């Protein structure tokens, strides 16, 4: 199962919508604008969900990539490598400034400790698996949790879906007959918005959702998310036939365990996807991160030297 990229809090159910991804069903064509109806819309969703679930269970495609996350506290830029054990990640900049030598040593030491501590790495792997399992539960619930209506066709771009490809935009709203089987799916009953699907690849390109009412978790005991919470997730073909997240924006408030305030506000972009071997170990992933950071440091040094040299 692919390693999860984001872990934590009651909002994990929302983030999990996009931590899986690939294989298909149904005929590879879009419903016509005039003939599209609720039945064909939900069948398109079912086909895309089948692909997302299949890709979430597929360990054969792994990448190195970069993320930049903006929050009220500032920005953080990280490098990631998906490995067969867990996700290896390294921070390389804060507020678009490279780490100091001391900060970089701390990052390297943190990664070395994970490599040298099998129990700690095992716990990390376990956390990621748990989130991935929540992912699949959320994704599998999408066809039943919502009612879908055709909205319009639109075109994919280099940063959304597949460049030049046709996309189908559907509106969704809660299905009154849906009953969440666990608190993992509770968030779906208070959400409405739009989903954009590539009807040929059968992949979800966008989910843009808003909470139109307060949503409780675990009968309110575990906590709640406030009305008005919003998330936007965009996915695209990263250039090798596989799809991954390109952009995620989250804005939620609420409470956990009745008394602990929850506030999530961030905007994160993902780019520079490069395929790595499917059998990459965590140790090898860490070495890839260190090598990539060294290349970036060298490139900055050469650029600075060029800028200060006489012309």
Buried (B, 14 or more C-beta within 10 A) or exposed (E): BBBBBBBEBBBBBBBBBBBBBBEBBBEEEBBEEEEBEEEBBBBBBBBBBBBBBBBBBBEEBBBBBBBBBBEEEEBBBBBBBBBBBBBBBBBBBBEEEBBEEEBBEEBBEEBEEBBEEEEEBEEBBEBBBEBBBBBBBBBBBBBBBBBBBBBEBBEBBEEBBBEEBBBBBBBBEBBEEBEBEEBBBBBBBBBBBBBBBBBBBBBBBBBBBBBBBBBBBBEEEBBBBBBEBBBBBBBBBBEEEBBBBBBBBBBBBBBBEEEEEBEBBBBBBBBEBBBBEEEBBBBBBBBBBBEBBEEBBEEEEEEEEEEEEEE
